[in-house]
């Protein structure tokens, strides 16, 4: 039996977690039908052109998935990555995103974004991909996140960076973790800044 617009729309929403209008277009679901499903309480509109099933439990990291949908070239980092990795007591009021110098910064996005420009390995190194609400979300690794926090300490605060470093070192075993941290410190050019704190914490 042929699928109805409703069946196809629900299938897309289940598969994608957070789906764009063009995801529904590709499945042959008219945009006007999305509005009907929203009005019926079947779909929830979570941003401009972004929809999810209304009856599913919202993950605590949903805003990260929304941000990744809005700007797929961005990398979740700094305070948002610290929170994701449980390396801070801070609760960021926006999603912190690393973005290339020429990449488009969304205007009036559905989720508040704090854009920090980066380039080269400072942007591409140390990225992990996590599935959140069915969306692949690029997030800086714990070690890369800590190095980035020292690099951008004027934006987030040195005390936050030191707290994150302490928590990271406590959670890491052996020299491999420190070697990884030093690698990202070198990429971010913050070895001199980080060295006294690391030496004090591991001595």
Steps between C-alpha positions, in 0.01 A plus 500: 500500500632844408623716785299810586655842553449443872683165495793647307520806726507286815762270350725797416458650849575166668806440284649849523411593857499867402405533133529790258232604258712370214513156665122487468522640144726209403239258636224668300325661797354845416598786735134584557453151643774567758300797626193277531693239701638777718152641563377149587779468759671214318809696398671769706670788321826562687638767269462654160447203267592250776255238626501207742240254630299671772456191720865409552705585806725799435864428568696744715736555208223573247628856452832356379317293239301804391820703464661225291196494272505877460872518410643154415851643448519616860663307786353511850776615733613700802232537773247282317755222450614532863141453614451203264815331637410586864812713541335812640242621748409781259168502315549683169215726390583436133648221290870572447606413147837510323462617142743558213594861418289507182214274608152646528390602849124441538290809564202475738543122550245299698767428763731770634852460360835638617727486195878480544709507183779246452709372211736220405559230760357727769166434326543147364703314765351307788144464374269223620161431344215422739148396405249727673130467416601314185726785389879456457647783710872589474638586844859569603655221709560559873873572453446728199223682686726576795779628274246716316379644831852618581532642149174693544540565875419869449156395372408232754720584799829352619331353809268294278797372296693402815197320646458305176870410491485372858194286428656365180827400670309330782308295244800397291728205572862467385714715273281452190245752623764762571671442168170564324448816704849627414435436131194725501677758715766516228238537226334782697839650594424503871773265630668781695173609657390149595837358613509635859144388569558150360829458687338608828211257453705192408789550743 
